[in-house]
Amino acid sequence: MKKIRLGVSLYPEQESMEDIDNYLKLASENGFEKVFTSLFSVEGTREELIGYFKNFTKVAHKYGMIVSGDCNSALFARLGAKADDLSVFKEMGIDIVRMDGVFNDERDVILVNNEDGIKIEFNASMSDITAKIIEQGGNPDHILTCHNFYPQRYTCPAFEVVNATNEALKKQGISVAMFLSSQKPGTHGPWPVSDGLPTIEEHRDIPVESQLKHMLAMDNVDEAIFGNAFAPEEEFKAICKTMEEAYPTLDTLSHEDPFFGDLLKEFVPAGQVKRIPLKIHLEEGISDLEKEDLFESPAHLDLGDCMNYMLRSRLGRMLYKGRDFTPRKSDKPVFEKGDVLIVNDNCKHYAGEVQIVMKEMKNDGQRNLVGRIDPDEIMILDQIRGKDLFSFVDADQKA
């Protein structure tokens, strides 16, 4: 399975080259591979612009990172670039040219099929344009797309619109990037607004690792890029840890539990797999066996046949068959979306099943309440499909 690619954004007119070097070093050490930057915001002559970005890309390439440069028609004219001649971008060391707009004629195909080895990145909202370019002979392997970020609060498009766009682009075989929003106060984008730089509004105020997990669960996002700079080291570490948890190998899971690994082979392809690590706040009084059921199982999954009132992981009842899941009283008459339950011995045949509530369910005494999904991550549940792997992370455990 191809991993989601991680990236950062930089705004050269606001940042020193020393700060850029330090930031990209930190990013690369934590698995980040791409830099998004604005080419048209740097002032100076054509020669000064070329010289500046030669130095910029040299720093990025030193850390093994590729550079996507945001362009517009005015910059093309300023640099003397044309659809059939991108040599100036190659001279600058730019790997990807992100088009702020399109030519809307045969030049779009010429641009995509350029001989300079430069990939072309379009605004993801242009899925109709990319479809037309491909239809007219543009090589889809040379096309990338990236959503916008939205500095002003409440201006993001609806999640459903973004998701539908991603699905359309996925059918075209085109990569899709979305923006992560650092939660560090004072981080900046291209304008003097500091309310974050997300692609969707639901991500604006939640931890970056929760944003990333949501993108992972969507299963139609190829790149996650910090929109604002400079993200702090702790956020890089959180992203790095989430990636490690999200992409184990099947061999690793089999090593952790051979029985579980053999079961998984029936449902997932060999090699790299993806699991969504969900933060859970545990209930007081949870038993050691229940903790083992939640955390020691390498992963959980719903087979997809019962996805109505719950996400239902049957594996616990197989792994812990014959163990005692003593019923424990809960004062909640109704379980709510995000509650995490384990079937108890009042329903012995199914005891040990782990269930995440998706719709309100009466508490009939057959399930123990063991925790609740973190409020910032409940929206992730809507994106989990049948046979998707997920796991649990103790939200209250100190690092």
C-alpha positions as CSV (number, residue, x, y, z in Angstrom):
1,M,0.0,0.0,0.0
2,K,1.3,3.4,-1.0
3,K,1.8,5.7,2.0
4,I,0.4,9.2,2.1
5,R,3.1,11.7,1.3
6,L,3.8,14.4,3.8
7,G,4.7,18.0,3.0
8,V,5.3,21.5,4.4
9,S,4.7,25.0,3.1
10,L,7.1,28.0,3.1
11,Y,6.6,31.6,2.2
12,P,10.1,32.9,1.3
13,E,9.2,36.6,1.5
14,Q,8.6,36.1,5.2
15,E,11.4,33.7,6.1
16,S,15.2,33.7,6.2
17,M,17.1,31.1,4.3
18,E,18.6,30.0,7.6
19,D,15.2,29.4,9.1
20,I,14.1,27.6,5.9
21,D,17.2,25.3,6.2
22,N,16.5,24.5,9.9
23,Y,12.8,23.9,9.2
24,L,13.4,21.5,6.2
25,K,16.0,19.6,8.2
26,L,13.4,19.0,11.0
27,A,10.7,18.1,8.5
28,S,12.9,15.6,6.6
29,E,14.0,14.0,9.9
30,N,10.3,13.2,10.5
31,G,9.5,11.7,7.1
32,F,8.3,14.8,5.2
33,E,9.2,14.7,1.5
34,K,7.6,17.8,-0.2
35,V,7.8,21.6,0.0
36,F,5.0,23.8,-1.3
37,T,6.0,27.4,-1.9
38,S,4.9,30.5,-3.8
39,L,7.1,31.6,-6.7
40,F,5.2,34.8,-7.5
41,S,5.5,36.3,-4.0
42,V,9.3,37.0,-4.2
43,E,10.2,40.4,-5.5
44,G,13.1,41.3,-7.8
45,T,14.3,40.9,-11.3
46,R,14.0,37.8,-13.4
47,E,17.6,37.0,-12.6
48,E,17.2,37.6,-8.9
49,L,14.1,35.4,-8.8
50,I,16.0,32.6,-10.5
51,G,19.0,33.0,-8.2
52,Y,16.8,33.0,-5.1
53,F,15.0,29.7,-6.0
54,K,18.2,28.0,-7.1
55,N,19.4,28.4,-3.5
56,F,16.0,27.5,-2.1
57,T,15.7,24.3,-4.1
58,K,19.3,23.4,-3.3
59,V,18.4,23.4,0.4
60,A,15.3,21.3,-0.1
61,H,17.0,18.8,-2.4
62,K,19.8,18.5,0.2
63,Y,17.2,17.0,2.5
64,G,15.7,14.8,-0.2
65,M,12.6,16.9,-0.6
66,I,10.8,17.9,-3.8
67,V,9.6,21.4,-4.5
68,S,6.2,22.5,-5.8
69,G,6.2,26.1,-6.9
70,D,2.9,28.0,-7.1
71,C,2.6,30.0,-10.3
72,N,0.2,32.3,-12.2
73,S,0.1,33.7,-15.7
74,A,1.9,36.9,-14.6
75,L,4.8,34.9,-13.3
76,F,5.0,33.0,-16.6
77,A,5.3,36.3,-18.4
78,R,7.8,37.6,-15.9
79,L,10.1,34.6,-16.4
80,G,9.5,34.2,-20.1
81,A,8.1,30.7,-19.6
82,K,5.7,29.1,-22.1
83,A,3.6,26.0,-22.1
84,D,6.2,24.4,-24.5
85,D,9.2,25.8,-22.7
86,L,9.6,25.3,-18.9
87,S,13.3,25.3,-18.9
88,V,13.5,28.3,-16.6
89,F,11.7,26.3,-13.9
90,K,14.2,23.4,-14.5
91,E,17.0,25.9,-14.1
92,M,15.5,27.0,-10.8
93,G,15.3,23.4,-9.6
94,I,11.5,23.3,-9.4
95,D,10.2,19.7,-9.5
96,I,6.5,20.6,-9.7
97,V,4.8,23.6,-11.2
98,R,1.4,24.3,-9.5
99,M,-0.9,26.2,-11.8
100,D,-3.0,28.9,-10.2
101,G,-5.2,28.7,-13.3
102,V,-5.3,27.1,-16.7
103,F,-4.8,28.2,-20.3
104,N,-8.1,26.6,-21.3
105,D,-6.9,25.5,-24.7
106,E,-4.4,23.1,-26.3
107,R,-1.6,24.6,-24.2
108,D,-2.8,22.7,-21.1
109,V,-2.0,19.4,-22.8
110,I,1.3,20.7,-24.1
111,L,2.1,21.9,-20.5
112,V,1.4,18.5,-19.0
113,N,3.4,16.6,-21.6
114,N,6.4,18.9,-21.3
115,E,9.9,17.5,-22.0
116,D,11.5,19.1,-19.0
117,G,10.4,16.3,-16.6
118,I,8.4,18.8,-14.6
119,K,5.0,17.6,-13.2
120,I,2.1,19.9,-13.3
121,E,-0.2,20.4,-10.3
122,F,-3.7,21.8,-10.7
123,N,-6.2,23.1,-8.2
124,A,-8.1,20.0,-7.1
125,S,-11.4,21.8,-7.8
126,M,-10.5,21.5,-11.6
127,S,-11.4,17.8,-11.8
128,D,-13.4,18.6,-15.0
129,I,-10.4,20.3,-16.5
130,T,-8.0,17.4,-15.7
131,A,-10.5,15.0,-17.2
132,K,-10.5,17.0,-20.4
133,I,-6.7,17.3,-20.5
134,I,-6.4,13.5,-20.2
135,E,-9.1,13.0,-22.8
136,Q,-7.1,15.2,-25.2
137,G,-3.9,13.3,-24.7
138,G,-2.4,14.6,-21.5
139,N,-0.4,12.0,-19.5
140,P,-2.2,11.5,-16.2
141,D,1.2,10.3,-14.7
142,H,2.4,13.9,-15.1
143,I,-0.6,15.5,-13.3
144,L,-1.0,16.2,-9.6
145,T,-3.8,18.1,-7.8
146,C,-3.8,20.1,-4.6
147,H,-6.8,21.6,-2.8
148,N,-6.7,25.2,-1.6
149,F,-6.2,26.2,2.0
150,Y,-8.6,28.7,3.7
151,P,-7.1,31.3,6.1
152,Q,-10.5,32.9,6.9
153,R,-12.6,31.0,9.4
154,Y,-15.8,29.3,8.0
155,T,-14.8,29.7,4.4
156,C,-13.8,26.1,3.7
157,P,-15.9,24.1,1.4
158,A,-18.2,21.4,2.8
159,F,-16.4,18.1,3.6
160,E,-18.9,16.3,1.3
161,V,-17.8,18.5,-1.7
162,V,-14.1,17.9,-1.0
163,N,-14.6,14.1,-0.6
164,A,-16.6,13.9,-3.9
165,T,-13.9,15.8,-5.7
166,N,-11.3,13.5,-4.4
167,E,-13.3,10.5,-5.5
168,A,-13.6,12.0,-9.0
169,L,-9.9,12.5,-9.2
170,K,-9.1,9.1,-7.9
171,K,-11.1,7.6,-10.8
172,Q,-8.9,9.6,-13.1
173,G,-5.8,8.1,-11.5
174,I,-4.6,11.5,-10.3
175,S,-2.9,12.3,-7.0
176,V,-4.7,14.6,-4.5
177,A,-3.2,16.8,-1.8
178,M,-4.9,18.4,1.2
179,F,-3.6,20.9,3.8
180,L,-3.0,20.2,7.4
181,S,-3.3,23.1,9.8
182,S,-0.7,23.6,12.5
183,Q,-2.3,24.5,15.9
184,K,0.7,26.5,17.0
185,P,-0.4,30.2,17.7
186,G,1.2,32.7,15.4
187,T,2.0,30.4,12.5
188,H,1.7,32.2,9.2
189,G,0.6,31.7,5.7
190,P,0.8,34.1,2.8
191,W,-1.4,36.7,4.4
192,P,-1.6,38.3,7.9
193,V,-4.3,36.0,9.2
194,S,-3.6,33.4,11.9
195,D,-6.7,31.2,12.1
196,G,-5.0,28.2,10.6
197,L,-4.8,27.0,7.0
198,P,-6.9,23.9,6.6
199,T,-8.7,22.5,3.5
200,I,-11.8,21.6,5.4
201,E,-13.3,23.5,8.3
202,E,-13.6,20.5,10.6
203,H,-9.8,20.4,10.8
204,R,-9.2,24.0,11.8
205,D,-9.1,23.6,15.5
206,I,-8.2,19.9,16.1
207,P,-4.7,18.3,16.6
208,V,-2.7,17.7,13.5
209,E,-2.6,13.9,14.1
210,S,-6.4,13.8,14.2
211,Q,-6.5,15.7,10.9
212,L,-4.1,13.2,9.4
213,K,-6.1,10.2,10.6
214,H,-9.2,11.7,9.0
215,M,-7.4,12.0,5.7
216,L,-6.1,8.4,6.1
217,A,-9.6,7.1,6.7
218,M,-10.9,9.0,3.7
219,D,-8.7,6.7,1.6
220,N,-8.6,9.2,-1.3
221,V,-5.9,11.6,-0.1
222,D,-2.4,11.1,-1.4
223,E,-0.6,14.0,0.2
224,A,-1.0,15.9,3.5
225,I,0.8,19.2,3.6
226,F,1.2,21.7,6.5
227,G,-0.3,24.9,5.2
228,N,1.1,27.2,7.8
229,A,4.6,27.7,9.0
230,F,6.5,27.1,11.1
231,A,4.9,23.9,12.6
232,P,6.6,23.0,15.9
233,E,8.7,20.0,16.5
234,E,6.0,18.4,18.7
235,E,3.6,18.4,15.8
236,F,6.1,16.8,13.5
237,K,6.7,14.1,16.2
238,A,3.0,13.5,16.5
239,I,2.6,13.1,12.8
240,C,5.6,10.8,12.6
241,K,4.2,8.6,15.4
242,T,0.8,8.5,13.7
243,M,2.4,7.3,10.5
244,E,4.3,4.6,12.3
245,E,1.1,3.4,13.9
246,A,-0.9,3.7,10.7
247,Y,1.4,1.7,8.4
248,P,2.5,-1.6,10.0
249,T,3.4,-4.5,7.7
250,L,1.3,-7.6,7.7
251,D,4.4,-9.5,8.8
252,T,4.8,-7.2,11.8
253,L,1.1,-7.8,12.8
254,S,1.6,-11.6,12.3
255,H,4.7,-11.4,14.5
256,E,2.8,-9.6,17.2
257,D,0.1,-12.3,17.2
258,P,0.4,-15.2,14.8
259,F,-3.2,-16.2,15.1
260,F,-4.4,-12.7,14.4
261,G,-1.9,-12.5,11.5
262,D,-3.4,-15.6,9.9
263,L,-6.9,-14.3,10.3
264,L,-5.9,-11.0,8.6
265,K,-4.4,-12.7,5.6
266,E,-8.0,-13.7,4.7
267,F,-9.1,-10.1,4.5
268,V,-6.1,-7.9,3.5
269,P,-3.4,-8.1,0.9
270,A,0.1,-9.1,1.8
271,G,2.8,-6.5,2.5
272,Q,1.9,-3.0,3.7
273,V,-1.4,-2.4,5.4
274,K,-3.1,0.7,6.8
275,R,-4.8,1.0,10.2
276,I,-6.4,4.0,11.8
277,P,-5.2,4.6,15.4
278,L,-8.2,6.1,17.3
279,K,-7.7,8.0,20.5
280,I,-9.8,6.6,23.3
281,H,-10.6,8.0,26.8
282,L,-11.0,5.0,29.1
283,E,-13.8,4.5,31.6
284,E,-12.9,4.1,35.3
285,G,-13.0,0.6,36.4
286,I,-12.0,-1.0,33.1
287,S,-10.5,-4.4,33.7
288,D,-7.0,-5.5,32.7
289,L,-8.5,-8.1,30.3
290,E,-10.6,-5.3,28.6
291,K,-7.5,-3.2,28.2
292,E,-5.7,-6.2,26.7
293,D,-8.6,-6.7,24.3
294,L,-8.4,-3.0,23.2
295,F,-4.7,-2.4,23.0
296,E,-2.9,-5.8,22.7
297,S,-4.8,-6.9,19.6
298,P,-2.6,-5.6,16.7
299,A,-5.7,-4.2,15.0
300,H,-9.5,-4.4,14.8
301,L,-11.8,-4.5,11.8
302,D,-15.4,-4.7,10.9
303,L,-16.1,-7.2,8.1
304,G,-18.6,-4.8,6.6
305,D,-21.8,-6.8,7.0
306,C,-23.1,-5.2,10.1
307,M,-22.1,-1.5,9.7
308,N,-25.3,0.1,11.0
309,Y,-25.5,0.7,14.7
310,M,-21.8,-0.1,15.3
311,L,-18.3,-0.8,14.0
312,R,-18.0,-4.4,15.1
313,S,-14.7,-6.2,15.6
314,R,-15.3,-9.9,16.2
315,L,-11.6,-10.7,16.6
316,G,-11.6,-10.2,20.4
317,R,-14.1,-13.0,20.9
318,M,-11.8,-15.4,19.0
319,L,-8.6,-14.2,20.7
320,Y,-10.0,-14.3,24.2
321,K,-12.5,-17.2,23.9
322,G,-13.2,-18.7,27.3
323,R,-11.9,-15.7,29.3
324,D,-14.1,-13.9,31.8
325,F,-15.7,-10.6,30.7
326,T,-17.5,-9.9,33.9
327,P,-20.6,-7.6,33.4
328,R,-20.1,-4.1,34.8
329,K,-23.0,-1.8,35.4
330,S,-23.1,1.6,33.5
331,D,-25.5,4.4,34.4
332,K,-26.0,5.3,30.8
333,P,-29.4,4.1,29.6
334,V,-28.4,4.7,26.0
335,F,-25.0,4.4,24.4
336,E,-24.1,7.2,22.0
337,K,-22.0,7.5,18.9
338,G,-18.3,7.2,19.8
339,D,-18.9,5.0,22.9
340,V,-16.6,2.0,22.9
341,L,-18.1,-1.3,24.2
342,I,-17.0,-4.8,24.8
343,V,-19.6,-7.6,24.9
344,N,-19.7,-9.2,28.4
345,D,-20.6,-12.6,29.8
346,N,-24.3,-11.9,29.7
347,C,-24.0,-12.7,26.0
348,K,-21.2,-15.3,26.4
349,H,-21.1,-16.5,22.8
350,Y,-20.0,-13.0,21.7
351,A,-18.0,-12.0,24.8
352,G,-14.9,-10.1,23.9
353,E,-16.2,-8.4,20.8
354,V,-15.1,-4.8,20.6
355,Q,-17.8,-2.4,19.3
356,I,-17.8,1.3,18.5
357,V,-21.3,2.9,18.6
358,M,-22.4,4.6,15.5
359,K,-26.1,5.2,16.3
360,E,-27.8,5.4,19.7
361,M,-28.3,1.9,21.3
362,K,-30.1,0.9,24.4
363,N,-28.0,-0.4,27.2
364,D,-29.3,-3.9,27.6
365,G,-26.6,-5.1,30.0
366,Q,-24.8,-7.2,27.5
367,R,-22.0,-4.8,26.8
368,N,-19.5,-3.1,29.1
369,L,-18.7,0.6,28.4
370,V,-14.9,0.7,28.3
371,G,-14.3,4.2,26.9
372,R,-15.1,6.9,24.4
373,I,-13.5,8.0,21.2
374,D,-11.9,11.5,21.5
375,P,-14.4,14.2,20.4
376,D,-11.9,15.4,17.8
377,E,-11.8,12.0,16.2
378,I,-15.5,10.9,16.2
379,M,-15.8,12.2,12.6
380,I,-13.2,9.7,11.5
381,L,-15.6,6.9,12.3
382,D,-17.8,7.9,9.4
383,Q,-15.0,7.2,7.0
384,I,-14.1,3.7,8.2
385,R,-15.3,1.1,5.7
386,G,-15.7,-2.7,5.9
387,K,-12.3,-4.4,6.4
388,D,-10.5,-1.2,7.2
389,L,-8.1,-1.8,10.1
390,F,-8.2,0.4,13.2
391,S,-6.6,0.4,16.6
392,F,-6.8,2.3,19.9
393,V,-4.4,4.7,21.5
394,D,-4.9,5.7,25.2
395,A,-5.7,9.5,24.9
396,D,-4.9,10.0,28.6
397,Q,-1.6,8.2,28.8
398,K,1.4,10.5,29.2
399,A,4.1,10.1,26.7
